[in-house]
Amino acid sequence: MEPPPAIARALTEVGPRLKHLRTQRGVTLAALAEATGISKSTLSRLETGQRRPSLELLLPLAQAHQVPLDELVGAPEVGDPRIRLTPRSRNGRTVIPLTRQPGALQAWKAIIPADQNEPDLCTHEGYEWVYVLSGQMRLIVADHDLIMEPGEAAEFDTRLPHWFGPAGASPVEILNLFGRQGERIHVRVAPRSRHGKL
């Protein structure tokens, strides 16, 4: 039994949407197969429309791409381009996501309270860009310890031990871009003689 035309059309759009989502994120078929447990050949046939999508296939793909299931099978939302700014609390810091689509690059606005001034260095995969909006920010990356003022920016490889937080007695407000490894953003803080260089 053939599905109604609207459903048939939606099903034919799933493959191109899956391929666009994967290539936009820079994920290979092999990596996606490893993450989902779905074979490369099945993934390839899904993307080319040779395999009909099923819930058993779409659920792990939605999880791997970190998108709602309806985004894989429904038309992308068109209309108001504004992002709903929903503050979240993360490790005592207030963060506001500035991007709504999952992908290679995520943007955040963060407000870090003055009492979060004890360095706690961490490392993880990725590349990060930070721009100071207000307050003074202390940035430690490996052996470099910098004080940054409003209007200054820095970029660094997050595989290096790093930490940033307030430098003074006031909160610091920042814009933060985070991307997977290799996606460098070529903006740097101008080093000053009293601090080290990134």
C-alpha positions in Angstrom: 0.0 0.0 0.0 1.4 3.3 -1.1 1.5 6.1 1.5 -0.4 9.4 0.9 1.4 11.9 -1.3 2.3 14.2 1.6 3.9 11.4 3.5 5.6 10.0 0.4 7.1 13.5 -0.3 8.3 13.8 3.3 10.0 10.4 3.1 11.8 11.3 -0.2 13.2 14.4 1.5 14.7 12.5 4.5 17.7 11.3 2.5 18.9 14.7 1.2 18.3 16.1 4.7 20.4 13.4 6.4 23.2 13.9 3.9 23.1 17.7 4.3 23.2 17.4 8.1 26.1 15.0 8.1 28.2 17.0 5.6 27.4 20.3 7.3 28.8 18.8 10.5 31.8 17.3 8.7 31.0 13.8 9.8 32.1 10.8 7.6 29.9 7.9 6.8 32.4 5.7 8.7 32.2 7.9 11.8 28.4 8.0 11.7 28.2 4.2 11.3 30.4 3.8 14.4 28.3 6.3 16.4 24.9 4.7 15.4 25.7 1.0 14.8 24.1 1.4 11.3 26.3 0.1 8.5 27.9 2.5 6.0 26.0 0.9 3.1 22.7 1.3 4.9 23.5 5.0 5.7 24.6 5.6 2.1 21.4 4.0 0.7 19.3 6.1 3.2 21.0 9.3 2.0 20.5 8.5 -1.7 16.9 7.4 -1.2 17.5 3.8 -2.1 16.5 2.7 1.5 13.2 3.9 3.0 13.7 5.5 6.4 12.3 3.7 9.5 12.0 4.6 13.1 14.7 2.1 14.0 17.1 3.9 11.7 16.1 7.5 12.4 16.1 7.4 16.2 19.9 6.6 16.5 20.6 9.2 13.7 18.7 11.9 15.5 20.6 11.1 18.6 24.0 11.1 16.8 23.3 14.4 15.2 21.7 15.8 18.4 18.6 17.0 16.6 14.9 16.3 17.3 13.4 13.5 15.3 10.9 15.8 13.6 13.8 17.8 12.1 14.9 14.7 10.2 11.5 14.0 8.8 9.7 17.4 8.6 10.3 20.5 6.6 12.7 23.0 8.2 11.0 25.7 10.1 10.6 28.9 8.1 9.6 32.2 9.6 10.9 34.3 12.5 14.7 34.1 12.4 15.1 35.3 15.9 16.6 32.9 18.4 14.7 32.3 21.6 17.3 33.4 24.3 16.9 30.9 27.1 19.4 31.3 29.9 20.8 28.2 31.4 23.0 27.6 34.5 26.2 25.6 33.9 28.7 25.1 36.7 27.5 28.3 38.4 27.8 30.4 35.2 24.8 31.8 33.3 25.0 30.8 29.6 22.7 31.8 26.8 22.8 29.9 23.5 23.0 32.1 20.5 22.7 29.3 17.9 19.6 27.0 17.6 20.8 24.6 15.0 23.3 21.8 15.9 26.4 22.0 13.8 30.1 22.5 13.7 30.0 25.8 15.5 28.1 26.9 18.5 27.8 30.5 19.9 27.1 31.4 23.5 26.9 34.5 25.7 28.1 33.8 29.2 28.1 35.7 32.4 30.6 34.5 34.9 30.1 35.6 38.5 33.0 37.3 40.4 33.4 34.5 42.9 34.3 32.1 40.1 37.9 33.3 40.0 39.8 30.2 41.0 41.5 28.6 38.0 40.3 25.0 37.3 42.1 24.0 34.1 40.5 21.5 31.7 41.2 20.0 28.3 38.8 18.6 25.6 38.5 18.3 21.9 37.7 21.4 19.9 38.6 25.0 19.2 37.4 28.0 21.1 37.0 31.8 20.6 36.3 34.2 23.4 35.4 37.9 23.2 35.1 40.1 26.3 31.9 42.2 26.4 32.3 43.7 29.9 34.5 43.3 33.0 38.0 41.9 33.1 38.7 38.3 32.1 41.6 36.2 33.1 42.6 33.6 30.5 45.0 30.8 31.2 46.1 28.6 28.2 48.9 26.2 28.9 51.8 28.4 30.1 50.1 31.7 29.2 48.3 33.8 31.8 46.5 36.8 30.3 44.2 39.6 31.6 41.8 40.7 28.9 39.7 43.9 28.7 36.4 44.5 27.0 36.8 44.5 23.2 39.6 41.9 23.3 39.3 38.4 21.8 41.3 35.2 22.0 41.3 31.8 20.3 42.9 28.6 21.4 43.0 24.9 21.0 41.0 23.3 23.8 43.3 20.3 23.9 45.6 22.6 25.8 44.9 23.0 29.5 42.8 26.1 29.8 40.5 28.2 32.0 38.9 31.6 31.9 37.0 33.6 34.5 36.8 37.0 36.2 40.1 38.8 36.8 38.7 41.4 39.3 35.9 41.8 41.8 33.2 42.1 39.2 31.5 39.5 36.9 32.8 39.2 33.4 30.5 38.9 30.4 31.7 37.2 27.2 30.8 35.9 23.8 32.0 32.4 23.2 32.3 30.3 20.0 33.1 26.7 20.2 33.9 24.5 17.2 35.2 21.0 16.6 39.0 20.6 16.2 40.4 22.2 13.1 37.8 25.0 12.7 40.0 27.9 13.6 38.6 31.4 13.8 41.3 33.9 12.9 40.8 36.6 15.6 43.4 37.0 18.3 43.9 39.1 21.3 46.7 41.6 20.8 49.4 40.6 23.4 50.6 43.2 25.8 54.1 43.3 27.1 53.2 42.6 30.7 51.4 39.4 29.8 52.5 36.3 27.8 51.5 35.6 24.2 49.0 33.1 22.9 
